[in-house]
Amino acid sequence: MAVAGAYAVNPIEGHHSFGWVGFESVYTVGGSGALTGVRTAGIRSITRNGAGDYTMVLDAKYVDIYNFIGTVSGTFTRTDGTRVWLSAISTDTTTGATSIQFFVYVDSGAGTTKTDIASGNTLRLTFAAKAAIAGY
């Protein structure tokens, strides 16, 4: 289930917070790495592109993403280590919506590869985005 949504933040101490929006969402991982849950405020969609490869589409245009953090919780073997990395940020020229592509890597001790999160585990994403507002 997706939780939370958008809220005002000041991600960089000493900078004006106008235009910055914080996001937090929590997803349960289903079969084949699909993320299940209710749509989170400010996030239009999140889709699986392939093993460990996801794209999140936001409801609006943003010019900067700050402090993108993804954490995975659930059942792991002792040698597993999971990392969530921001890969690309783009803006759809038709809709104006910002897309964020991110990868999930699991280090099983035999190397690091993009891989699906195990079914039943939880993915939490938090980040701040600066809205595309003239003058800020």
Rosetta blueprint (number, residue, H / E / L):
1 M L
2 A L
3 V L
4 A L
5 G L
6 A E
7 Y E
8 A E
9 V L
10 N L
11 P L
12 I L
13 E L
14 G L
15 H L
16 H L
17 S L
18 F L
19 G L
20 W E
21 V E
22 G E
23 F E
24 E E
25 S E
26 V E
27 Y E
28 T E
29 V E
30 G L
31 G H
32 S H
33 G H
34 A L
35 L E
36 T E
37 G L
38 V L
39 R L
40 T L
41 A L
42 G L
43 I E
44 R E
45 S E
46 I E
47 T E
48 R E
49 N E
50 G E
51 A L
52 G L
53 D E
54 Y E
55 T E
56 M E
57 V E
58 L E
59 D L
60 A L
61 K L
62 Y E
63 V E
64 D E
65 I E
66 Y E
67 N E
68 F E
69 I E
70 G E
71 T E
72 V E
73 S E
74 G L
75 T L
76 F L
77 T L
78 R L
79 T L
80 D L
81 G E
82 T E
83 R E
84 V E
85 W E
86 L E
87 S E
88 A E
89 I E
90 S E
91 T E
92 D L
93 T L
94 T L
95 T L
96 G L
97 A L
98 T E
99 S E
100 I E
101 Q E
102 F E
103 F E
104 V E
105 Y E
106 V E
107 D E
108 S L
109 G L
110 A L
111 G L
112 T E
113 T E
114 K E
115 T L
116 D L
117 I L
118 A L
119 S L
120 G L
121 N L
122 T E
123 L E
124 R E
125 L E
126 T E
127 F E
128 A E
129 A E
130 K E
131 A E
132 A L
133 I L
134 A L
135 G L
136 Y L
